[in-house]
Amino acid sequence: MKRVLVTGASGFIGRRALSPLSARGYEVHAVARRAPANPEEGVVWHGLDIHDPGPRQALVRELAPSHLLHLAWVTEHGAYWTSPANLDWVASSLMLVREFVEASGSRVVVAGTCAEYEWGVTGRLSEGSSRLAPATLYGVAKLALLNVLSAFAANTGLSLGWGRIFSVYGPGEDPRRLVPSVALRLIEGEPGPPLSGALRRDYLYVEDAGRAFAELLDSGVEGPVNIASGAILELRELGAAIADAAGRPELASPDDAEPRPGETLEVSADVHRLREEIGFRPQIGLAAGLERTIDSLRAAAGRSRPIEEPR
């Protein structure tokens, strides 16, 4: 039986991985401090703090999962880059994986980050050839965890996959982040902010990101895999696309903002491994993803779509 334990299961990406895992024949056990109000059908929820060693070890021993999808980490907007909690997550993650192996677990996938790479270089970031030189505590902590787990996996025979997340957007994203913050301004009838055409990023819809992690876990592919769309998008283009999706193209800012001093111009992914070794393809395009995101924000704000005038 394929039994998977998913940490961070109530999180932005985590809850989107549960149904794809069930569809692939897994018995899904989800871990979060609190179960959601409307849990997915067929998913067993466990209220647990990953940092609490006694209950964590007891749950792993009781379930004896064959697979582990570890997505939990400190995610507070703005703070996670430098938070001391990154150290706690390294320690708890190492113990979780050790306990998983001791309970006869065989396959683990952990959420990494594009911040493990050296930023500021030209071209797409590749798992096999790009330099790893994180500039933040968050990136350093993730890369350190990967290095230790890789050595541990080599010694124990554990199958280890590592999903490096790039930019993900969609319903439920922190409203202070770029896509929802711009969309909320437009929903209120305010002009969108100037965004830079010099800044280029790789955006993936959150449901696709959750499915990518499910497919990575089920694939058996080892080592780092970029979790991204593979499409390079200028932030100015993104702002215009958000305005179009909101039905307010006239509110898109016509101004081109200058990048801030030291700001990384491009963070884009080489997705060869994701596409060719795992077979993943995004299912939700940018326009559809932005429409779903904006509909979710409108519903939360109690607003409807603007009525289009007849032409």
C-alpha positions as CSV (number, residue, x, y, z in Angstrom):
1,M,0.0,0.0,0.0
2,K,1.2,3.5,-0.8
3,R,0.7,5.6,2.3
4,V,1.9,9.1,2.3
5,L,2.3,11.6,5.2
6,V,2.1,15.2,4.1
7,T,3.4,18.0,6.3
8,G,2.3,21.6,5.7
9,A,-0.9,20.1,4.3
10,S,-3.1,23.1,5.1
11,G,-0.6,25.5,3.5
12,F,-0.8,27.3,0.2
13,I,0.7,24.5,-1.9
14,G,0.2,21.6,0.5
15,R,-3.6,21.5,0.3
16,R,-3.3,21.4,-3.5
17,A,-1.2,18.3,-3.4
18,L,-3.7,16.1,-1.5
19,S,-6.3,15.3,-4.2
20,P,-3.6,14.6,-6.8
21,L,-2.0,12.1,-4.4
22,S,-5.3,10.4,-3.7
23,A,-5.9,10.2,-7.4
24,R,-2.6,8.4,-7.7
25,G,-3.7,5.7,-5.3
26,Y,-2.1,7.0,-2.1
27,E,-3.7,6.7,1.4
28,V,-3.2,10.3,2.3
29,H,-2.5,11.4,5.9
30,A,-2.3,15.2,6.3
31,V,-0.5,17.0,9.1
32,A,-1.3,20.5,10.2
33,R,-1.6,22.4,13.5
34,R,-5.4,22.6,12.7
35,A,-7.4,20.7,10.1
36,P,-9.2,22.9,7.6
37,A,-13.0,23.7,7.9
38,N,-13.7,21.8,4.7
39,P,-11.3,18.9,4.5
40,E,-10.8,16.9,1.3
41,E,-12.7,13.7,1.0
42,G,-10.6,10.6,1.7
43,V,-7.8,12.5,3.5
44,V,-7.1,11.7,7.1
45,W,-6.1,14.8,9.1
46,H,-3.7,14.8,12.2
47,G,-3.4,17.8,14.4
48,L,0.3,18.1,15.1
49,D,3.2,20.5,15.7
50,I,6.1,19.1,13.7
51,H,8.5,20.7,16.3
52,D,7.0,18.6,19.1
53,P,9.2,15.5,19.0
54,G,7.0,13.1,21.1
55,P,3.8,13.3,19.2
56,R,5.7,13.5,15.9
57,Q,7.6,10.4,16.5
58,A,4.5,8.6,17.8
59,L,2.5,9.4,14.6
60,V,5.3,8.3,12.3
61,R,5.6,5.0,14.1
62,E,1.9,4.4,14.2
63,L,1.3,5.2,10.5
64,A,4.6,3.7,9.1
65,P,4.1,5.6,5.9
66,S,5.8,4.4,2.7
67,H,6.1,8.0,1.5
68,L,6.7,11.4,3.0
69,L,6.0,14.8,1.3
70,H,7.5,17.4,3.6
71,L,6.2,20.9,2.7
72,A,6.0,22.5,6.1
73,W,8.4,25.5,6.8
74,V,8.3,29.0,8.1
75,T,6.4,31.1,5.5
76,E,5.5,34.4,7.2
77,H,5.6,37.0,4.4
78,G,8.7,39.1,4.5
79,A,10.0,37.5,7.7
80,Y,10.9,34.0,6.4
81,W,14.0,35.2,4.6
82,T,15.8,36.0,7.8
83,S,13.8,34.3,10.5
84,P,15.7,32.3,13.2
85,A,12.8,29.7,12.8
86,N,14.7,28.5,9.7
87,L,17.1,26.8,12.1
88,D,14.3,25.1,14.0
89,W,12.9,23.8,10.7
90,V,16.3,22.3,9.7
91,A,16.5,20.5,13.0
92,S,12.9,19.2,13.0
93,S,13.1,18.2,9.4
94,L,16.2,16.1,9.9
95,M,14.6,14.3,12.8
96,L,11.3,13.8,10.9
97,V,13.1,12.1,8.0
98,R,15.2,10.0,10.4
99,E,12.1,8.8,12.1
100,F,10.5,8.1,8.8
101,V,13.4,5.9,7.7
102,E,13.4,4.1,11.1
103,A,9.7,3.4,10.5
104,S,10.7,1.7,7.2
105,G,9.7,4.7,4.9
106,S,11.3,4.5,1.5
107,R,10.6,7.7,-0.5
108,V,10.7,11.3,0.6
109,V,10.2,14.6,-1.3
110,V,11.0,17.9,0.4
111,A,10.1,21.4,-0.7
112,G,13.2,23.4,-1.5
113,T,13.5,26.9,-3.0
114,C,14.9,28.7,-6.0
115,A,16.7,30.9,-3.4
116,E,19.3,28.1,-3.1
117,Y,20.7,29.2,-6.4
118,E,23.1,32.2,-7.0
119,W,20.8,35.0,-8.3
120,G,22.0,37.7,-10.6
121,V,23.3,35.4,-13.3
122,T,21.9,35.4,-16.9
123,G,19.8,32.6,-18.2
124,R,17.6,29.9,-16.7
125,L,18.6,28.3,-13.4
126,S,19.4,24.6,-13.9
127,E,19.6,21.9,-11.3
128,G,22.6,20.4,-13.0
129,S,24.7,23.4,-13.9
130,S,23.8,26.5,-12.0
131,R,25.8,27.6,-9.0
132,L,24.3,27.2,-5.6
133,A,25.1,30.3,-3.5
134,P,22.1,31.4,-1.4
135,A,22.1,35.0,-0.2
136,T,19.6,34.6,2.6
137,L,19.3,32.5,5.8
138,Y,16.2,30.9,4.3
139,G,18.1,29.7,1.2
140,V,21.1,28.6,3.2
141,A,18.9,26.6,5.6
142,K,17.2,24.8,2.8
143,L,20.4,24.0,1.0
144,A,22.0,22.8,4.2
145,L,19.0,20.5,4.8
146,L,19.4,19.1,1.2
147,N,23.1,18.4,1.7
148,V,22.6,16.6,5.0
149,L,19.6,14.6,3.7
150,S,21.5,13.7,0.5
151,A,24.3,12.1,2.5
152,F,21.8,10.4,4.8
153,A,19.9,9.0,1.8
154,A,23.1,7.7,0.3
155,N,23.9,5.8,3.5
156,T,20.4,4.4,4.1
157,G,19.1,3.7,0.6
158,L,16.4,6.4,1.0
159,S,14.9,7.7,-2.2
160,L,15.1,11.5,-2.0
161,G,13.5,14.1,-4.3
162,W,13.8,17.8,-3.8
163,G,11.3,20.3,-5.3
164,R,12.8,23.8,-5.8
165,I,9.9,26.2,-5.8
166,F,9.9,29.3,-8.0
167,S,7.1,31.9,-8.0
168,V,3.7,30.4,-7.2
169,Y,0.4,32.3,-7.2
170,G,-3.3,31.6,-6.9
171,P,-6.3,31.7,-4.5
172,G,-5.3,31.8,-0.8
173,E,-2.0,33.5,-1.4
174,D,-0.9,36.0,1.3
175,P,-2.6,39.3,0.1
176,R,0.7,41.2,0.7
177,R,2.4,39.3,-2.1
178,L,2.6,40.7,-5.6
179,V,-0.2,39.1,-7.5
180,P,-3.0,39.6,-4.9
181,S,-1.8,43.0,-3.8
182,V,-2.0,44.3,-7.4
183,A,-5.3,42.5,-8.0
184,L,-6.9,44.0,-4.8
185,R,-6.0,47.5,-5.9
186,L,-7.8,46.9,-9.2
187,I,-10.8,45.3,-7.6
188,E,-11.2,48.5,-5.5
189,G,-11.0,50.6,-8.7
190,E,-7.5,51.9,-8.0
191,P,-4.8,52.0,-10.7
192,G,-2.3,49.2,-10.7
193,P,1.2,50.1,-9.5
194,P,4.1,50.7,-12.0
195,L,6.0,47.4,-12.5
196,S,9.3,46.9,-14.2
197,G,9.7,45.5,-17.6
198,A,13.4,44.7,-16.6
199,L,12.3,42.3,-13.9
200,R,11.5,38.8,-15.2
201,R,10.1,35.9,-13.2
202,D,8.6,32.4,-13.6
203,Y,5.0,32.1,-12.3
204,L,3.2,28.8,-11.8
205,Y,-0.5,28.5,-10.7
206,V,-0.8,26.9,-7.2
207,E,-2.9,23.9,-8.3
208,D,-0.3,23.0,-10.8
209,A,2.4,23.4,-8.2
210,G,0.6,21.0,-5.8
211,R,0.2,18.5,-8.7
212,A,3.9,18.8,-9.6
213,F,4.8,17.8,-6.1
214,A,2.5,14.8,-6.2
215,E,3.9,13.7,-9.5
216,L,7.5,14.2,-8.3
217,L,6.8,12.0,-5.2
218,D,5.2,9.3,-7.3
219,S,7.9,9.4,-10.0
220,G,10.9,8.1,-8.0
221,V,13.1,10.8,-9.6
222,E,16.0,11.6,-7.3
223,G,17.6,14.9,-6.4
224,P,16.6,18.5,-7.1
225,V,13.8,19.3,-9.6
226,N,12.7,22.9,-10.4
227,I,9.0,23.4,-9.7
228,A,8.1,26.1,-12.2
229,S,6.2,26.9,-15.4
230,G,9.3,27.4,-17.6
231,A,7.7,30.6,-19.0
232,I,9.6,33.9,-18.4
233,L,7.3,36.8,-17.7
234,E,8.2,40.5,-17.3
235,L,6.5,42.0,-14.2
236,R,5.1,44.8,-16.3
237,E,3.5,42.2,-18.5
238,L,2.2,40.4,-15.4
239,G,0.6,43.7,-14.2
240,A,-1.2,44.1,-17.5
241,A,-2.4,40.5,-17.4
242,I,-3.8,41.0,-13.9
243,A,-5.7,44.1,-15.1
244,D,-7.1,42.2,-18.1
245,A,-8.2,39.3,-15.9
246,A,-9.9,41.8,-13.5
247,G,-11.8,43.3,-16.4
248,R,-10.1,46.6,-15.8
249,P,-7.4,46.9,-18.5
250,E,-7.6,50.7,-18.3
251,L,-6.3,50.6,-14.8
252,A,-3.0,48.9,-15.7
253,S,-0.2,51.3,-15.1
254,P,1.3,52.7,-18.3
255,D,4.5,53.5,-16.4
256,D,7.6,51.3,-16.3
257,A,9.2,51.2,-12.9
258,E,12.9,51.2,-12.4
259,P,14.4,48.2,-10.6
260,R,15.5,48.9,-7.0
261,P,19.3,49.0,-6.5
262,G,20.6,45.4,-6.2
263,E,17.3,43.9,-7.3
264,T,17.7,40.6,-9.2
265,L,16.6,41.1,-12.8
266,E,15.8,37.5,-13.7
267,V,14.8,34.4,-11.7
268,S,13.7,31.8,-14.2
269,A,13.8,28.0,-14.3
270,D,15.1,25.4,-16.6
271,V,12.2,22.8,-16.3
272,H,13.8,20.0,-18.4
273,R,13.8,17.5,-15.5
274,L,10.2,18.4,-14.5
275,R,9.0,18.0,-18.1
276,E,11.1,15.1,-19.5
277,E,11.8,13.0,-16.4
278,I,8.5,13.4,-14.6
279,G,6.2,14.3,-17.5
280,F,4.7,17.3,-15.8
281,R,2.9,20.0,-17.9
282,P,1.1,22.9,-16.4
283,Q,-2.7,22.7,-16.9
284,I,-3.7,26.2,-16.0
285,G,-2.5,29.1,-18.1
286,L,-1.7,32.5,-16.8
287,A,-5.0,34.1,-17.9
288,A,-7.1,31.4,-16.4
289,G,-5.1,31.3,-13.3
290,L,-5.4,35.0,-12.8
291,E,-9.1,34.9,-13.4
292,R,-9.5,32.2,-10.7
293,T,-7.3,34.2,-8.3
294,I,-9.3,37.4,-8.8
295,D,-12.6,35.6,-8.5
296,S,-11.5,34.2,-5.2
297,L,-10.4,37.7,-4.0
298,R,-13.7,39.2,-5.1
299,A,-15.6,36.5,-3.3
300,A,-13.7,37.1,-0.1
301,A,-14.3,40.9,-0.4
302,G,-18.0,40.4,-1.3
303,R,-17.6,41.9,-4.7
304,S,-18.8,40.8,-8.1
305,R,-17.2,41.1,-11.5
306,P,-17.8,44.5,-13.2
307,I,-20.6,44.6,-15.7
308,E,-19.3,44.9,-19.3
309,E,-20.9,47.7,-21.3
310,P,-22.4,46.5,-24.7
311,R,-20.2,47.3,-27.7
